[in-house]
Amino acid sequence: IHELFVKPEFQRRGIGKALLKISLNYIKSKRKKYAGLWVGISNNKAIQFYRKMGFIEGMLWGKWLRMVLKLNSVN
């Protein structure tokens, strides 16, 4: 996943969650086992969102944090 963004005035309405789930199901349909993304280490709101969606933290690279999700956990 390269980028996922919801304008602040539309956040907390389930839009980001819906977009992410659709994206993950598409990736899963392509028989991929994992999905990964990078998030800014200071973007605590996004990090918490991805954790809530099942992503786990991986390596740090400068100001970026790698997060990965095993796709068999996606409903």
Secondary structure, DSSP 4 states (H G I P E B T S, - for coil): -------GGGTTSSHHHHHHHHHHHHHHHTT-SEEEEEEETT-HHHHHHHHHTT-EEEEEETTEEEEEEEGGG--
